[in-house]
Amino acid sequence: MFMKEKFLLLLLLSYSAISAQLTITPGAQFSVVGNLQLSLENTDIINNGSFTTGSSMISFTGNASSSISGSQPVRFFELGMNKTSNTSIVLLSAIGVTERILFSSGFLNLNGFNIDLGSTGRLENEEETRRVTGTNGGQVVLSTVLNGPANANPGNLGAVITSSQNLGNVIIKRGHQSQVINSTLGNSILRYYDIIPVNDANLNATLRVNYFDGELNGLNENSLSLLKSDNAISWVNQGISSRNTISNFVEKTGIGSFSRWTLSSITGPLPVIFTLFNTKCEDNEVLISWKTAQEQNSDHFNIEKSDDGIHWVVIGVLNAAGNSSVESSYSFVYSNPMQNNFYRVAEYDLDRTVHYTGIIKSSCNITDLLSVWPNPVHDKVFVNILAANQSQAIIKLFDAKGALVKVQKTTLLQGSNQFSLDLGSIAKSIYQLQVEWNNGQMKKTIQLIKQ
């Protein structure tokens, strides 16, 4: 029960001392009823009993740091941050927030403990001088549903997600410990995300990671790149699609699955990262196009063709960007195509290391063509569609009983398009692979054997 006299006493204590404590002893109850605002100036909360806040705002004010601790959980409806002089609220136990954490001034230090936002909480008004910190560990945790998200920023945590796929329920955790990338590449910025969706395959997603200058951890933001880890130990550089050092974000498209993500300034040589490879027939010529997300020490590209997909000859050479942290586009026109040629692009580093695109089969005398290989398949099947127009393709996999077991969508460009379908997790059986494109005008079904 919340007593008016106790509230007045608390205010008097907070003004007559440098700091005060609101201690709820075992068996005692502290309740705020209704929609009120309770300001705690330079006051710690120690909850060893019952702490309930109704639909009220509990605001921490003052010029000295405060803490939240106790043996029992503390859950706020709204938590206000109004600390001055660069002071903080320091967590000494985990807390929950149902509605929002409103930052006016000061820092909220996780100090190794979590903030549970549930499915409705959010951070509001975070800025460089007022935000969540936590170099000792701890995470801000949110659970949400993301189906076909478009620039979704759940909980205002700063991880902006776009995907045409339904990710289902997604758990997002934001932490502020530097991640150890490896002994060569060093550490990350003071921010990372664990993104855990129910559907985590073939997402073709875009992820934008925002950050504050105070989280750079000594790194050069002009060379920040997105890195991914499946075990929080081994990291793989994913490159970037765009970077903005004024708005403070790094973005990557074409993400197949999520896990732990962070930003780091990569200084060592990196292979080229291909983000697009396409062929298109124009006036009895083949236009071969590709894009790279980044290049380090790249020298040149060899454009190669084959009649059988095994033996290759070079049909053209283009200079590479050398060192680039932004997306680069390339194209090459081949004037002597046969009806069924295979094409690929090989990138050579300065040290003669070579990296290849996938292989595309192009048939300029056919308007629409579907091919699937290998069949039988063990883990991954490749689908090639020669499309007359840009459209969306929908790929569905049905089992022997006609039940839908997998669906994937992708955007086709005019010309030859190749993409893969991961079947490693499905049972060995006979399936029907149905592909629909060109706004539903083209639909083909192929029997597929999973071994």
C-alpha positions in Angstrom: 0.0 0.0 0.0 1.4 3.4 -0.9 1.0 6.0 1.9 1.0 9.7 1.3 2.9 10.4 4.5 5.7 8.0 3.5 6.0 9.7 0.2 6.5 13.1 1.8 9.0 11.7 4.2 11.0 10.2 1.4 11.2 13.6 -0.3 12.4 15.2 2.9 15.1 12.6 3.3 16.3 13.0 -0.3 16.7 16.7 0.1 18.5 16.6 3.4 21.2 14.1 2.5 23.6 13.5 -0.3 22.0 10.2 -0.9 19.1 8.1 0.5 17.8 4.6 0.4 14.4 3.2 -0.3 14.6 -0.1 1.4 11.7 -2.6 1.2 12.2 -5.3 3.8 11.1 -8.9 3.5 7.4 -9.1 3.8 6.9 -5.4 3.2 5.1 -3.9 0.2 5.8 -0.7 -1.7 3.1 0.2 -4.2 2.4 3.1 -6.4 -1.3 3.1 -7.4 -2.6 4.7 -10.6 -0.9 7.0 -13.1 1.5 9.1 -11.0 5.1 10.3 -11.2 7.4 9.5 -8.3 10.8 11.3 -8.3 13.6 9.7 -6.3 16.5 12.2 -5.8 19.9 10.6 -5.2 18.0 7.6 -3.9 18.9 3.9 -4.1 16.2 1.2 -4.3 16.8 -2.0 -2.3 13.9 -4.4 -2.9 13.8 -7.4 -0.5 10.0 -7.4 -0.4 7.3 -6.4 -3.0 7.8 -3.4 -5.3 4.9 -2.5 -7.7 4.4 0.7 -9.7 1.0 0.4 -11.4 1.1 2.6 -14.5 3.3 5.2 -13.0 6.6 6.8 -13.9 9.4 6.3 -11.4 12.0 9.0 -12.1 15.6 8.9 -10.8 16.9 12.5 -10.3 19.8 14.2 -8.7 23.5 14.8 -9.1 24.8 11.5 -7.5 24.7 8.0 -8.9 22.0 5.7 -7.6 21.6 1.9 -7.6 18.9 -0.7 -7.8 19.4 -3.9 -5.9 17.7 -6.5 -3.6 16.8 -10.1 -3.4 13.4 -9.6 -5.1 12.8 -8.5 -8.7 12.0 -4.9 -9.5 9.7 -4.2 -12.5 8.9 -0.6 -13.5 6.0 0.5 -15.7 8.0 3.6 -16.9 11.5 4.4 -15.7 12.7 8.0 -16.0 16.4 8.9 -16.3 17.0 12.4 -15.0 20.5 12.2 -13.6 22.8 15.2 -14.0 26.6 15.7 -14.0 27.2 12.5 -16.0 25.9 10.3 -13.1 24.3 7.0 -13.5 21.8 4.4 -12.3 23.9 1.3 -11.6 22.1 -2.1 -11.6 23.0 -4.4 -8.8 20.2 -6.8 -9.8 18.1 -7.4 -12.9 15.1 -5.2 -13.5 12.1 -5.2 -15.9 10.4 -2.4 -17.7 6.9 -2.8 -19.1 6.4 0.4 -21.1 9.5 2.5 -21.6 12.8 3.9 -20.3 12.7 7.6 -20.9 16.2 9.3 -21.1 16.4 13.0 -20.2 19.9 12.9 -18.8 22.4 10.5 -17.3 23.4 6.9 -17.9 21.9 3.5 -17.1 24.8 1.1 -16.3 23.9 -2.6 -16.8 26.8 -3.6 -14.6 26.5 -7.2 -15.6 22.7 -7.4 -15.1 19.8 -7.6 -17.6 16.9 -5.3 -18.4 13.9 -7.2 -19.5 11.6 -5.2 -21.8 9.2 -8.1 -22.3 7.3 -7.7 -25.6 6.1 -4.1 -25.0 9.0 -2.1 -23.5 11.2 0.3 -25.4 14.1 2.8 -25.0 13.2 6.3 -25.6 15.2 9.5 -26.3 18.7 7.8 -26.1 21.4 10.1 -27.2 25.2 10.4 -26.9 25.1 11.9 -23.4 22.1 9.8 -22.1 22.0 6.1 -22.9 22.5 2.5 -21.7 26.1 1.4 -20.9 27.5 -1.8 -19.7 31.2 -2.7 -20.2 30.9 -5.2 -17.3 28.2 -7.1 -19.1 24.5 -7.4 -19.1 21.9 -7.0 -21.8 18.7 -5.2 -22.7 16.3 -8.0 -23.8 13.2 -7.8 -25.9 10.8 -10.4 -27.4 8.8 -9.4 -30.5 7.1 -10.8 -33.6 8.7 -9.8 -37.0 6.7 -11.0 -40.0 7.9 -9.3 -43.2 9.5 -6.4 -41.3 10.3 -3.2 -43.1 12.9 -1.0 -41.3 11.7 -2.4 -38.0 13.6 -1.1 -34.9 12.1 -3.3 -32.1 12.2 -1.6 -28.7 14.3 1.2 -30.2 17.3 -0.9 -29.5 19.1 0.3 -32.6 19.0 -2.9 -34.7 17.0 -2.1 -37.8 15.7 -5.2 -39.6 14.1 -5.7 -43.0 13.1 -9.0 -44.6 10.4 -10.3 -46.9 10.3 -13.4 -44.8 8.3 -14.1 -41.7 10.9 -14.4 -38.9 8.2 -15.3 -36.3 9.0 -14.6 -32.7 12.4 -12.9 -32.4 14.4 -12.4 -29.2 16.8 -9.4 -29.5 19.5 -8.8 -26.9 21.7 -5.7 -26.9 24.9 -5.7 -24.9 27.7 -3.2 -24.4 30.8 -5.4 -23.8 33.6 -5.3 -26.3 33.7 -8.5 -28.3 37.1 -10.1 -28.8 37.3 -10.7 -32.5 40.8 -12.3 -32.6 44.4 -11.5 -31.8 44.9 -9.8 -35.2 41.7 -7.9 -35.6 41.3 -6.8 -32.0 38.1 -5.8 -30.3 34.7 -4.5 -31.4 32.8 -1.4 -30.5 31.0 -1.3 -27.2 27.8 -2.7 -28.6 26.6 -6.0 -29.9 23.3 -7.8 -30.7 22.1 -11.3 -30.3 19.2 -11.7 -32.8 17.4 -15.0 -32.4 14.4 -15.6 -34.7 12.2 -18.8 -34.8 12.6 -18.8 -38.6 16.3 -18.2 -39.2 17.1 -19.5 -42.7 17.1 -17.9 -46.2 16.0 -14.6 -44.8 17.6 -12.3 -47.5 17.4 -9.7 -44.7 18.9 -6.2 -44.2 20.5 -5.3 -40.9 21.4 -1.8 -39.9 23.4 -1.4 -36.6 23.4 2.0 -35.0 25.9 3.2 -32.5 27.1 6.2 -30.5 30.5 7.8 -30.8 31.1 7.0 -27.1 30.9 3.3 -28.0 33.6 3.3 -30.7 36.1 1.9 -28.2 39.0 3.6 -30.0 38.1 2.2 -33.4 38.1 4.1 -36.7 34.5 4.5 -37.7 35.4 5.1 -41.3 36.4 1.4 -41.6 33.7 -0.2 -39.4 32.4 -3.5 -40.8 29.7 -5.9 -39.7 30.9 -9.1 -38.1 28.9 -12.2 -37.2 29.5 -15.0 -34.8 27.5 -18.2 -34.2 29.2 -19.0 -30.9 30.4 -15.6 -29.6 34.0 -16.8 -30.1 34.8 -17.2 -33.8 33.9 -14.2 -36.0 33.3 -13.8 -39.7 33.5 -10.5 -41.4 30.3 -9.8 -43.4 31.3 -6.6 -45.1 28.9 -3.7 -45.5 26.4 -2.4 -48.1 26.5 1.1 -46.7 28.1 3.1 -43.9 27.3 6.6 -42.5 29.6 8.2 -40.0 27.4 11.2 -39.6 24.2 9.3 -38.7 26.4 6.6 -37.0 25.3 3.3 -38.7 26.6 0.4 -40.7 24.2 -1.6 -42.9 24.4 -5.0 -44.7 21.9 -6.5 -47.2 21.5 -10.1 -48.3 21.8 -11.6 -44.8 20.7 -15.3 -44.8 20.5 -15.9 -41.0 21.0 -14.1 -37.7 23.1 -14.8 -34.6 25.5 -12.4 -32.7 26.5 -9.2 -34.6 28.9 -6.4 -33.8 31.0 -3.7 -35.6 34.8 -3.7 -35.7 37.4 -1.8 -37.7 39.0 -4.4 -39.9 42.6 -3.7 -40.8 43.8 -7.0 -42.2 43.4 -8.1 -45.9 39.9 -9.3 -46.7 38.6 -11.2 -49.6 36.1 -9.6 -52.0 32.5 -10.1 -51.0 30.1 -10.6 -53.9 26.6 -9.4 -53.4 25.1 -9.8 -56.9 25.9 -11.8 -60.0 23.5 -11.6 -63.0 23.5 -12.2 -66.8 21.1 -10.7 -69.2 20.6 -11.2 -73.0 20.5 -8.0 -75.1 20.5 -8.1 -78.9 22.4 -11.4 -79.2 24.9 -10.3 -76.6 25.2 -11.2 -72.9 25.4 -8.5 -70.3 27.3 -9.9 -67.3 26.9 -7.8 -64.1 28.1 -8.2 -60.5 28.5 -6.2 -57.4 30.9 -6.3 -54.4 30.1 -5.2 -50.9 33.8 -4.5 -50.2 37.3 -5.1 -51.6 40.7 -5.3 -50.0 43.8 -5.5 -52.1 41.8 -6.6 -55.1 43.7 -6.4 -58.5 41.4 -7.5 -61.3 38.4 -9.6 -62.4 38.5 -12.4 -65.0 35.2 -13.0 -66.7 35.0 -16.7 -67.7 32.7 -18.9 -69.7 32.3 -22.6 -70.2 30.4 -25.0 -72.4 30.1 -27.7 -69.8 30.6 -26.0 -66.5 33.9 -27.7 -66.0 36.4 -26.3 -68.4 36.7 -22.5 -68.4 38.2 -19.9 -70.7 38.7 -16.1 -70.0 36.6 -13.9 -72.2 37.4 -10.6 -70.5 39.4 -8.7 -67.8 38.3 -5.7 -65.7 40.3 -3.8 -63.2 39.1 -4.1 -59.6 38.6 -1.3 -57.1 41.7 -2.2 -55.0 40.5 -1.1 -51.6 36.8 -0.2 -51.2 34.4 -0.2 -48.2 31.3 0.6 -50.2 29.4 -1.3 -52.8 30.9 -1.4 -56.3 29.2 -2.3 -59.5 30.8 -4.0 -62.6 29.5 -5.1 -66.0 30.9 -6.8 -69.1 29.3 -7.4 -72.5 30.1 -10.7 -74.3 29.3 -10.6 -78.0 29.6 -14.3 -79.0 27.2 -16.3 -76.7 26.1 -19.8 -77.5 22.6 -21.0 -76.6 23.8 -22.7 -73.4 26.9 -21.2 -71.9 28.0 -21.1 -68.2 29.5 -17.9 -66.8 31.4 -16.9 -63.7 33.7 -14.1 -62.4 37.0 -14.7 -60.7 38.5 -11.9 -58.6 42.3 -11.9 -58.1 44.0 -10.2 -55.1 47.4 -8.6 -55.4 48.9 -11.8 -54.0 47.2 -13.8 -56.7 44.6 -15.3 -54.3 41.4 -16.0 -56.3 37.7 -15.8 -55.3 34.8 -16.9 -57.5 31.2 -15.9 -57.9 28.6 -18.7 -58.4 28.0 -20.2 -61.8 25.1 -19.0 -64.0 23.8 -20.9 -67.1 22.5 -18.4 -69.7 20.4 -19.3 -72.8 19.7 -16.2 -74.8 17.3 -17.9 -77.3 14.9 -19.0 -74.5 12.5 -16.5 -72.7 12.0 -18.4 -69.5 13.9 -21.3 -68.2 14.1 -23.2 -64.8 16.9 -25.6 -63.8 17.5 -27.2 -60.5 20.7 -29.1 -59.4 22.0 -31.4 -58.0 19.1 -33.8 -58.0 19.3 -36.0 -55.8 20.4 -33.4 -53.3 22.1 -33.9 -49.9 22.2 -30.4 -48.3 21.9 -27.5 -50.7 20.0 -27.3 -54.0 20.7 -24.6 -56.6 17.9 -23.0 -58.6 18.5 -21.1 -61.8 15.7 -19.0 -63.4 16.1 -17.2 -66.7 13.5 -14.5 -66.4 12.1 -12.3 -69.2 11.1 -9.6 -66.7 11.9 -8.4 -63.2 9.5 -10.1 -60.8 9.3 -12.0 -57.5 9.9 -15.7 -57.4 8.1 -17.9 -54.8 9.7 -21.3 -54.1 7.6 -23.9 -52.3 8.7 -27.4 -51.2 5.9 -30.0 -50.6 6.4 -33.4 -49.1 4.9 -36.7 -50.4 1.6 -36.0 -48.6 1.3 -32.5 -50.2 2.2 -30.7 -47.0 4.2 -27.4 -47.4 7.5 -27.9 -45.6 9.5 -24.9 -46.8 8.8 -21.6 -48.6 11.3 -19.0 -49.9 10.9 -15.7 -51.8 13.4 -13.9 -53.8 13.5 -11.0 -56.3 14.4 -11.9 -59.9 16.2 -9.5 -62.3 15.7 -9.7 -66.0 18.1 -12.4 -67.2 19.6 -15.4 -65.5 19.3 -15.6 -61.7 20.8 -18.2 -59.4 20.1 -18.8 -55.7 20.3 -21.7 -53.3 17.8 -23.5 -51.0 19.1 -25.1 -47.8 17.6 -28.5 -47.4 20.0 -29.9 -44.8 17.5 -29.9 -42.0 14.7 -31.8 -43.8 14.2 -35.6 -43.8 15.3 -37.9 -46.6 12.3 -38.3 -49.0 10.8 -37.4 -52.3 9.5 -33.8 -52.6 7.8 -31.6 -55.1 9.7 -28.3 -55.7 7.3 -25.7 -57.1 8.6 -22.4 -58.5 6.3 -19.5 -59.5 7.5 -16.2 -61.1 6.6 -13.5 -63.7 3.6 -12.4 -61.6 2.2 -15.9 -61.5 2.4 -16.4 -65.3 5.2 -18.9 -65.0 4.8 -21.9 -62.6 6.9 -25.1 -62.8 7.1 -28.1 -60.6 10.1 -30.5 -60.3 10.4 -33.7 -58.4 13.3 -33.5 -56.0 14.9 -36.4 -54.2 16.6 -35.6 -50.8 19.2 -38.2 -49.9 
